[in-house]
């Protein structure tokens, strides 16, 4: 009750306090500047293909006036609105190597058995792994993303961190902001169960930081074909130290305290729970949780972010990543100082879709029951990326066959078998990336 009272109490204040429209007339970047959005990228073959094929990129300019005027309203609806009734979730618990527990929520349509049917190891149905925000709440946006994925033929699954969304806390260890170890074990488990399925990933808000950390640490061994981040917060240390308006910080701080108060007895073994619940800022709360512990190897604030900054290994990312951001995001802050435009201008793996409106994880098109524009864009991006690499693979195979014919005069059985193996391999995308990086031409 206290949680919803806090939300209702701030709802009217937030509506009367609309965020500035930071329309970036002075933002410089290479890309397509069209009605309602700007696509920022380093020119490449893949980028040119996406510009031609992804028709959903320019589908948000017709949003209703009320959504354009009140970005905070879009944000509240996306974060606090009712979950989509067109999708249910079946839970699966996984025990990590240190005996900690995480949970996977598999999306199923209403009326399906409440116990998930494990797909065959030969199944080629693509999987969408959703990484929700780091505050442990399954939002309306998250449920709608899973619903849309189901309708497009994906299996959708939500990754719940330790103690999040009803997952039991079996150890006194919580997951640091950018620690990808649990996510790495989950992805290995999914790939072990369904090795023939392509795996895609989508991060929401602060959950995008964990996804970017994982992609950076694993590089071309991530097992992910393509990834998307909706309203990511790139520079988290700066966000904790300055960041968004104090009112949003108070809401997030209250929610965190209420969530962690359930585990004060267990967490009291490693941290000072009185200081934790008495924290006045998100920065202070994060420091108490992970820096000011009772362990001998406690971290300083700066060293904590050296190992948890989402962008620390960003140059190692080896798959296409689309980031969708709004210039009027009331939680992230001004794009001029919070979005690393140089990353998208110089790295061919990253694409930034920057809209004038949309709030934080909002992007509502017409009404509350419609599909979120950002989700449609991600599905379109995933499909177009797969299509592009399929074309590249056919060209590569044709080139190999042509070379064999020119040398021997006929096509050898060995070459034919190897080409078939390449076409059947669900993870041959990584071989394509190592192939002279032709997609950046």
NORUR-V111691 format. One record per residue. N is the residue number from 1. RES is the residue in one small letter. PHI is phi in degrees with one decimal (999 if undefined). PSI is psi in whole degrees, 0 to 359 (999 if undefined). Layout:
[[N RES PHI PSI] [N RES PHI PSI]]
This chain:
[[1 x 999 321] [2 x -62.0 322] [3 x -61.5 310] [4 x -70.3 329] [5 x -63.5 320] [6 x -65.6 319] [7 x -63.8 314] [8 x -67.5 325] [9 x -67.4 331] [10 x -96.9 350] [11 x -58.5 309] [12 x -65.6 321] [13 x -61.8 319] [14 x -67.7 324] [15 x -66.4 327] [16 x -83.9 358] [17 x -124.1 63] [18 x -64.6 145] [19 x -70.7 150] [20 x -61.9 148] [21 x -90.8 99] [22 x -83.0 75] [23 x -75.3 120] [24 x -90.9 72] [25 x -63.6 332] [26 x -94.8 4] [27 x -69.7 129] [28 x -108.2 132] [29 x -170.6 155] [30 x -83.0 137] [31 x 152.1 189] [32 x -94.1 123] [33 x -108.3 96] [34 x -116.5 182] [35 x -62.3 119] [36 x 84.5 352] [37 x -158.0 165] [38 x -133.0 128] [39 x -100.4 117] [40 x -111.5 128] [41 x -164.4 166] [42 x -89.1 127] [43 x -54.4 132] [44 x -161.7 172] [45 x -63.8 318] [46 x -64.3 317] [47 x -62.2 317] [48 x -62.6 322] [49 x -65.5 317] [50 x -64.2 320] [51 x -61.6 322] [52 x -75.8 322] [53 x -95.5 327] [54 x -83.3 89] [55 x -71.8 338] [56 x -71.0 345] [57 x -56.8 325] [58 x -106.5 31] [59 x -100.9 8] [60 x -106.9 357] [61 x -69.3 347] [62 x -101.4 21] [63 x -61.6 151] [64 x -65.6 156] [65 x -58.5 321] [66 x -65.3 324] [67 x -71.3 325] [68 x -67.8 324] [69 x -77.7 327] [70 x -121.3 84] [71 x -62.2 330] [72 x -65.2 325] [73 x -65.2 317] [74 x -59.4 318] [75 x -64.3 315] [76 x -63.4 318] [77 x -63.0 318] [78 x -68.1 323] [79 x -90.1 325] [80 x -114.3 353] [81 x -67.2 167] [82 x -66.5 146] [83 x -70.9 160] [84 x -69.7 126] [85 x -79.1 354] [86 x -84.2 7] [87 x -146.0 139] [88 x -116.8 167] [89 x -127.6 137] [90 x -113.1 124] [91 x -90.8 143] [92 x -135.4 127] [93 x -96.1 142] [94 x -125.3 135] [95 x -95.4 127] [96 x -80.3 175] [97 x -63.9 335] [98 x -98.6 18] [99 x 73.9 9] [100 x -75.9 159] [101 x -113.8 136] [102 x -125.4 167] [103 x -128.7 142] [104 x -112.6 124] [105 x -103.4 107] [106 x -87.5 128] [107 x -79.2 135] [108 x -135.2 154] [109 x -77.2 152] [110 x -56.6 139] [111 x 95.8 343] [112 x -77.1 159] [113 x -55.4 141] [114 x -74.6 354] [115 x -108.3 123] [116 x -67.2 133] [117 x -82.7 119] [118 x -66.7 127] [119 x -67.5 154] [120 x -64.1 149] [121 x -65.7 343] [122 x -92.7 2] [123 x -65.9 138] [124 x -109.6 12] [125 x -65.8 125] [126 x -65.6 153] [127 x -118.2 134] [128 x -109.1 115] [129 x -95.9 120] [130 x -103.4 127] [131 x -106.3 103] [132 x -73.9 180] [133 x -63.1 160] [134 x -78.9 5] [135 x -96.2 2] [136 x 78.4 26] [137 x -118.3 129] [138 x -79.9 113] [139 x -92.9 173] [140 x -60.5 320] [141 x -59.6 317] [142 x -62.8 315] [143 x -65.8 323] [144 x -68.5 326] [145 x -63.4 317] [146 x -65.7 320] [147 x -61.3 314] [148 x -64.3 322] [149 x -62.4 319] [150 x -61.6 318] [151 x -68.4 340] [152 x -99.9 14] [153 x 86.9 15] [154 x -92.6 158] [155 x -91.1 131] [156 x -115.1 137] [157 x -142.9 139] [158 x -103.0 131] [159 x -91.4 118] [160 x -105.5 124] [161 x -71.3 175] [162 x -58.0 129] [163 x 74.0 359] [164 x -89.5 143] [165 x 53.2 43] [166 x 83.5 4] [167 x -75.7 127] [168 x -62.2 148] [169 x -96.9 100] [170 x -92.0 349] [171 x -132.4 168] [172 x -85.4 5] [173 x -94.1 125] [174 x -99.7 161] [175 x -85.3 124] [176 x -65.4 160] [177 x -54.0 311] [178 x -110.2 25] [179 x -86.5 111] [180 x -92.7 10] [181 x -61.0 314] [182 x -64.9 317] [183 x -62.8 323] [184 x -63.2 317] [185 x -65.7 322] [186 x -64.4 316] [187 x -65.5 321] [188 x -63.0 321] [189 x -64.4 314] [190 x -62.6 316] [191 x -67.8 330] [192 x -68.7 320] [193 x -73.2 323] [194 x -133.4 74] [195 x -67.7 343] [196 x -93.2 359] [197 x -96.1 139] [198 x -73.1 142] [199 x -115.1 126] [200 x -116.2 159] [201 x -138.3 144] [202 x -137.0 132] [203 x -109.7 145] [204 x -116.8 123] [205 x 57.6 234] [206 x -67.5 342] [207 x -65.3 337] [208 x -64.3 331] [209 x -63.0 318] [210 x -65.1 320] [211 x -63.8 316] [212 x -64.8 323] [213 x -62.3 316] [214 x -63.8 314] [215 x -62.2 322] [216 x -69.6 318] [217 x -71.0 325] [218 x -91.4 338] [219 x 58.6 229] [220 x -76.8 358] [221 x -100.9 25] [222 x -79.9 345] [223 x 66.5 10] [224 x -106.2 133] [225 x -79.4 321] [226 x -161.7 157] [227 x -138.1 157] [228 x -137.9 146] [229 x -127.9 123] [230 x -101.0 120] [231 x 52.3 53] [232 x -70.3 152] [233 x -105.4 108] [234 x -80.1 312] [235 x -103.9 84] [236 x -71.2 324] [237 x -62.6 316] [238 x -64.1 324] [239 x -66.0 318] [240 x -65.5 326] [241 x -84.0 333] [242 x -133.4 277] [243 x 64.9 219] [244 x -80.2 183] [245 x -65.2 154] [246 x -62.8 330] [247 x -67.3 318] [248 x -65.9 322] [249 x -63.6 323] [250 x -65.4 321] [251 x -64.1 313] [252 x -66.3 322] [253 x -65.0 317] [254 x -61.8 317] [255 x -63.1 317] [256 x -62.3 317] [257 x -63.4 318] [258 x -63.9 321] [259 x -66.8 314] [260 x -76.0 340] [261 x -63.0 339] [262 x -70.6 340] [263 x -116.9 24] [264 x -63.1 324] [265 x -65.2 314] [266 x -70.7 315] [267 x -70.2 340] [268 x -61.9 343] [269 x -71.0 336] [270 x -121.9 340] [271 x -133.8 167] [272 x -86.8 102] [273 x -69.4 332] [274 x -64.8 317] [275 x -66.9 324] [276 x -61.2 307] [277 x -74.1 345] [278 x -95.5 5] [279 x -61.4 139] [280 x -101.1 347] [281 x -138.2 162] [282 x -63.9 324] [283 x -61.6 315] [284 x -64.1 321] [285 x -65.6 317] [286 x -65.2 322] [287 x -64.8 317] [288 x -64.1 321] [289 x -68.0 320] [290 x -124.9 344] [291 x -109.7 321] [292 x -101.5 49] [293 x -85.3 173] [294 x -83.8 357] [295 x -72.2 156] [296 x -72.7 332] [297 x -98.1 48] [298 x -65.8 152] [299 x -100.2 154] [300 x -85.1 166] [301 x -60.7 317] [302 x -69.2 319] [303 x -68.9 330] [304 x -61.1 317] [305 x -80.8 341] [306 x -63.1 326] [307 x -99.1 355] [308 x -124.1 358] [309 x -61.6 126] [310 x -58.4 335] [311 x -99.6 12] [312 x -65.4 326] [313 x -120.1 33] [314 x -63.8 332] [315 x -69.7 345] [316 x -89.4 353] [317 x -61.8 133] [318 x -127.0 22] [319 x -133.5 157] [320 x -65.8 135] [321 x -130.9 125] [322 x -106.2 125] [323 x -109.1 128] [324 x -111.6 118] [325 x -131.7 154] [326 x -114.6 143] [327 x -71.6 340] [328 x -103.9 25] [329 x -62.3 115] [330 x -79.1 348] [331 x -97.3 318] [332 x -71.3 318] [333 x 105.6 192] [334 x -63.1 128] [335 x -65.0 333] [336 x -60.1 332] [337 x -114.9 350] [338 x -114.2 350] [339 x -111.3 124] [340 x -80.2 80] [341 x -58.6 329] [342 x -63.5 331] [343 x -61.2 314] [344 x -76.8 336] [345 x -79.4 338] [346 x -118.1 342] [347 x -107.2 119] [348 x -70.9 350] [349 x -82.0 340] [350 x -109.3 138] [351 x -131.0 135] [352 x -116.4 122] [353 x -104.5 103] [354 x -106.6 116] [355 x -101.5 160] [356 x -72.8 326] [357 x -132.1 165] [358 x 142.5 341] [359 x 67.9 204] [360 x -103.7 113] [361 x 54.9 36] [362 x -100.2 267] [363 x 57.3 48] [364 x -82.0 129] [365 x -83.3 296] [366 x -121.6 298] [367 x -140.0 177] [368 x -67.6 340] [369 x -93.5 353] [370 x -81.1 168] [371 x -70.3 141] [372 x -71.5 135] [373 x -59.6 318] [374 x -62.0 326] [375 x -70.5 319] [376 x -62.5 321] [377 x -62.8 316] [378 x -62.9 315] [379 x -61.6 318] [380 x -64.7 319] [381 x -63.2 315] [382 x -61.2 313] [383 x -63.3 315] [384 x -65.0 324] [385 x -65.2 316] [386 x -62.5 317] [387 x -61.8 319] [388 x -62.0 312] [389 x -71.2 334] [390 x -65.2 319] [391 x -64.3 316] [392 x -61.2 321] [393 x -67.4 321] [394 x -65.3 320] [395 x -64.8 320] [396 x -64.7 316] [397 x -64.0 318] [398 x -62.0 320] [399 x -63.6 319] [400 x -64.2 315] [401 x -63.8 319] [402 x -62.6 321] [403 x -66.6 322] [404 x -67.1 319] [405 x -64.1 320] [406 x -67.4 335] [407 x -89.4 312] [408 x -103.3 347] [409 x 85.3 347] [410 x -147.9 170] [411 x -91.0 120] [412 x -75.9 154] [413 x -65.0 326] [414 x -63.4 317] [415 x -64.3 317] [416 x -61.4 319] [417 x -66.9 319] [418 x -66.3 323] [419 x -66.1 322] [420 x -66.0 322] [421 x -64.1 320] [422 x -63.7 320] [423 x -69.9 329] [424 x -85.5 344] [425 x -73.5 121] [426 x -72.3 342] [427 x -111.8 22] [428 x -69.8 359] [429 x -59.9 327] [430 x -71.0 328] [431 x -67.2 323] [432 x -62.5 320] [433 x -64.1 326] [434 x -79.7 349] [435 x -82.2 78] [436 x 53.8 14] [437 x 48.5 50] [438 x -65.5 338] [439 x -68.6 349] [440 x -95.3 5] [441 x -66.9 999]]
